[in-house]
Amino acid sequence: MESVGIVRKLGHEGKITLPKSLRKRFKIEHNDGLEIAIEGNYIVLSKYRPRCVFCGSNNCITKYKEKHICQECLTSSQRQADE
């Protein structure tokens, strides 16, 4: 894990501000979602990318009937519907 040497204090509501340099580096815009994960003893923030409701992939995601689905699962479900 790369340390960038930036320390932020947690606000009274548990909030932190991401420095502009990091937001710019990772193309994080106002109102973008951030995913919070735990890896061992670390809290990891990453820009949210929707995942397929069936297989969990985040490649080639489209929205189908208000659900996120990858192209592979969409094609597979359409093939099954045709049978």
C-alpha positions in Angstrom: 0.0 0.0 0.0 1.4 3.4 -1.0 1.5 6.1 1.7 0.9 9.7 0.4 1.9 11.4 3.7 -1.4 13.1 4.2 -3.1 13.0 7.6 -6.6 14.2 8.3 -8.5 14.4 11.6 -11.9 12.8 11.9 -14.7 15.4 12.3 -17.2 15.2 15.1 -19.7 13.4 12.8 -17.0 10.9 11.7 -16.3 12.7 8.4 -13.0 13.3 6.6 -12.2 15.4 3.6 -10.3 13.9 0.8 -7.6 16.3 -0.5 -8.2 17.8 -3.9 -5.0 16.2 -5.2 -6.4 12.7 -4.4 -9.8 13.5 -5.8 -8.2 14.7 -9.0 -5.8 11.7 -9.3 -8.7 9.2 -8.9 -11.3 11.3 -10.9 -13.6 11.5 -7.9 -16.3 14.2 -8.5 -18.9 15.8 -6.3 -21.6 13.3 -5.4 -19.6 10.2 -6.7 -20.1 7.1 -4.6 -17.2 5.7 -2.6 -17.1 2.0 -1.6 -15.8 1.2 1.9 -14.0 -2.1 2.3 -11.9 -3.7 5.0 -8.6 -5.5 4.2 -7.1 -6.9 7.3 -6.6 -4.0 9.7 -7.1 -1.4 7.0 -10.1 0.6 5.8 -10.0 1.0 2.0 -11.9 3.6 0.1 -12.4 3.2 -3.7 -14.5 4.9 -6.3 -17.8 3.0 -6.5 -18.3 0.9 -9.6 -21.6 -1.0 -9.9 -21.4 -4.8 -10.0 -23.5 -7.4 -11.7 -26.3 -8.7 -9.4 -25.7 -12.2 -10.7 -21.9 -12.8 -10.9 -20.4 -9.8 -9.2 -18.4 -8.7 -12.2 -17.9 -4.9 -12.8 -17.0 -5.3 -16.5 -19.4 -4.0 -19.2 -22.2 -3.2 -16.8 -25.6 -2.0 -18.0 -28.8 -1.2 -16.1 -31.6 -3.6 -16.9 -35.0 -3.2 -15.2 -33.3 -1.1 -12.5 -30.6 -3.7 -11.8 -27.0 -3.7 -12.8 -26.1 -6.7 -15.0 -22.9 -7.5 -17.0 -23.2 -8.2 -20.7 -22.3 -11.8 -20.3 -25.1 -12.5 -17.8 -27.6 -10.5 -19.9 -26.7 -12.5 -23.0 -26.9 -15.7 -21.0 -30.4 -14.8 -19.6 -31.7 -13.9 -23.0 -30.5 -17.2 -24.4 -32.2 -19.1 -21.7 -35.4 -17.1 -22.2 -35.3 -18.0 -25.9 -35.1 -21.8 -25.2 
